[in-house]
Amino acid sequence: MLGVKRRNTGRWLAALVVAATLTAACDDTTGPVPARKAGSVEVLATIDGRNGRIFVNVVALPQIASVRVSPLGGVLQVGQSRQYIVRVFDANENELFGRAVSWSTTTPETVFVGQDGVVRGVAPGYGDVIATVEGRVGVSAVTVPTPEPDQP
């Protein structure tokens, strides 16, 4: 989103122009201008009888090619927690940043994962920790072993 921060009331008009064709326009008083597609954007503003303009180049975000979860596998005891991380890459292996991650697990009764990527062993068994970023997934296998019986 592009935005205009102002103290006075006013109107602005933003037009997205691609190959000299008007493809989107917004005439509003709320401030944010949605970037609908890549191209050149001219934002025109009129506030208290004064006019202004700014040109902005909107670029498309690179497509995600792979999502990698670390550690790649591991063992957690019941009650033990570990921070997992996700790394996102494009087709040229350039790391991408600032993408939203959704965490899940195949067996929540065995392995819990919070939306911050902290994984905790819940009960003995196996499960996968899954990180989803814009439809692409990365997976890490987790084992929660059966605790050793107490020795007298």
Helices and strands as residue ranges (DSSP letters): E 10-18, E 21-28, E 39-47, E 50-58, E 66-70, E 73-75, E 81-83, E 85-89, E 95-96, E 102-105, E 111-113, E 118-121, E 125-133, E 136-144
